[in-house]
Amino acid sequence: MTNEYEIRVTQTCRDYYHVIADNPKDAEQQLWLALRTGTFDRVKLDDSHDHSPTIDYTVALSPEGEPIL
């Protein structure tokens, strides 16, 4: 007999940005604005590093689809 399971996976990607700014606080504010609005005028994605996914947990599900703890 087979069962259904819920599996939570964490996937991490680290992005490195270059920002033209007056100071570190201004750089962070510009990055947050760019990420929220999608406007990257003075912000450039320089590099990205993907990391292997990690399984956080696996739990059986009831016939109704609820986790059995």
Buried (B, 14 or more C-beta within 10 A) or exposed (E): EEEEEEEEEEEEEEEEBEBEBEEEEEBEEBBEBBEEEEEBEBBEEEEEEEEEEEEEEEEEEEEEEEEEE
